[in-house]
Amino acid sequence: MSRIGKYPIPVPGGVEVRIDGKVVSAKGKLGQLSMTLMPEVTAELRDNTVVVRAVNDDQRSRSMWGMQRTLVANLIEGVSEGFSRDLEILGVGYRAQVQGNTLQMQLGFSHDVNYPIPEGIQITCEKPTSVKVFGADKQLVGQVAAEIRGWRPPEPYKGKGIRLAGEYVHRKEGKKK
């Protein structure tokens, strides 16, 4: 029995949830998102809550039950509050700025790195060494943050590079003379 799947998902005010067969769609102040449920689970809307249930009691249904409940909860939370990831840039001369619909980064290469901002994502740079990725789709926000981090991941000797806020970088000792 899923310990996560058995809890109902409350629908906050200002969010409209529709369930058409296996398609769950939510509409809120940050936009509209939808997802298709796996065949092993069903969802129903009751008293301003969404209840996700397993179709039968086999192993696959029970495995999908908690995951699908979490995805529906992320869908509802995304259109009401949104998700964000903060990135820190460490290194001499490393900086970032948003210009129009691209994130321009100087990361120690011979050229600037221009990252086009995808649809549905907002990127802000309060300081030249901090980048905030915000959006309604949790998977897309994490993917964009990982792609930006992938341009210059933190290295273990000096810690230079792009890291997630609060990320621990295991440091190594350098060469000895």
N, C-alpha and C positions, 0 to 999 in steps of 0.2 A: 504494500500500500504506500502510495506516495505521501510523504509528509508535507510537501509543498503544494501539490495539486489539490489537496482537499480544502484549502482555504479559498473562500470567494474573493473576487477582485472588486473592491469598491470603485464606483464610477464617480469622480468628483464633479462638482457643478461646472457647467460650461462645456462639458464633454458629451458628445452624442455618439453612442455606440450602436451599431447595427450588425445583426448576425443574419446572413443569408446562406443557409446550408452550412458549408464548410468555410465560408469567407467571413472574417471578422473585420469590420472597418470602424475606425474611430475618427471623429472630427472635433477639433478643438481650436484654441486661439493660435496655436503654432502650426496649424495645417491639418492635413488629412493623411492618414496611413491605413493600410489594410494588409492583411496576411491571410493565407490559406492554411487551415488546420490539417494536420495529418489525418489519414483515414481512421486511425486508432482512437481518436478522441472526438468528443462533441462539446459544444458550448451553448449555453442558453443565458438569456438576460432575465433576471428576476429582481424586482424591487431595487433598482439602481445598483445592482451588483451583477457581475458576470461569473457564472459557475462553469468550470471546465470539468468534464467527467470522462473516464475511460470507457470505451465501448464494451469491452469484455475484460476478463481477469487474467489474460495471458501475459507473459513476460514483456513482450514488445509494447502492448497497450499501457502497462504500468510504467515502462521506461519513458514513453512519450508523454505521459500525462503531466508530470511535473515540468518538463521542458516547455510544452505548449502553453501551460498556465503562466509560466514566467515570460514567455514571448508576448502573450496577450497583455500581461501586466505592464511590460515595457512599452507596448504600443499605446496603452492608455496614458501612462506617465509621460511618454514622449510628446503627445499632442497637448498635454496640459502644462507641463513644466519644462520639458526638454532635457537634454543631456549635454554635459560639457567635459572636455579634457583639457588640462593645462599642461603646456610644455615649457621647459626651461632651456635656454641656450647658454652654454658655458664655453668660453674660449676667447682669446684675444682677437678682436676684429670680427667675431661672429655676431651677426644681427639679422633681424627680419623686419619687414614692413609690408603692409597691405597696400597695393596699388591697383585700384579698380577691382577687377575680378581675379587677380592673381596675388599670390603670396611670394614676395621676392626675398630670397635669403642669401646672405653672404656667409659662406661656411668654410672659407679657406681654400676653395678651388680657384682656378685661374679665371673662372666665370661666375656670374650670379646664377643661382638656381631659381627658376620661375615655376611655381606650382599653381596650376589653374584650380580655383576653388570650385568644387562640384555644386550642382544644384541642390538646394535644401540645407546647405552648410554655411555658417557664418564664422569667419575667422577675424579675430581682433588682436592687435598688438598694443597693449597699454605702454609697455616699455620695449625697447629694441631687443631685449633678451628674454621676453616672455611672449608666448603665443597661446591664445585661447581658441579652442575649436568648439562650436556650439551648434546643435541641431536637434531635430525631433526624433530621428532614427538612430537608436543606440548603436547598431551595427555599423552604420555609415560613419558616425562620429569616431568610433574606435578605429575604423579602417583608415580614415583620413589622418588621424593622429599617428598611426603606425607608419603610414607612407611618408609623412613629414619626418618622423624620427629616423626612418630608414635612410635618409640622405646622409646623415652623419650621426650614427649611434655613438653613445658615450664610450670612450676608450678607457682601458683599465689602468693606465699609467698616470696620466694627468687628469682624467675625468672630463676631458673636453668633448663636446658634442651636444646633441639634442637629447634630452631625457624627459620623461614624464615627471610632473611635479610630485615630489616625495619618493621618487624611484631611488633605490639603493644601488649604487654602482660599486661592485667589489674591486678594490684597488690592489694593484700588485706593486711589489717593490722593484725599483729600477735596477740597472746594472751597478755593480760595485767596482771601485777602482782598485 
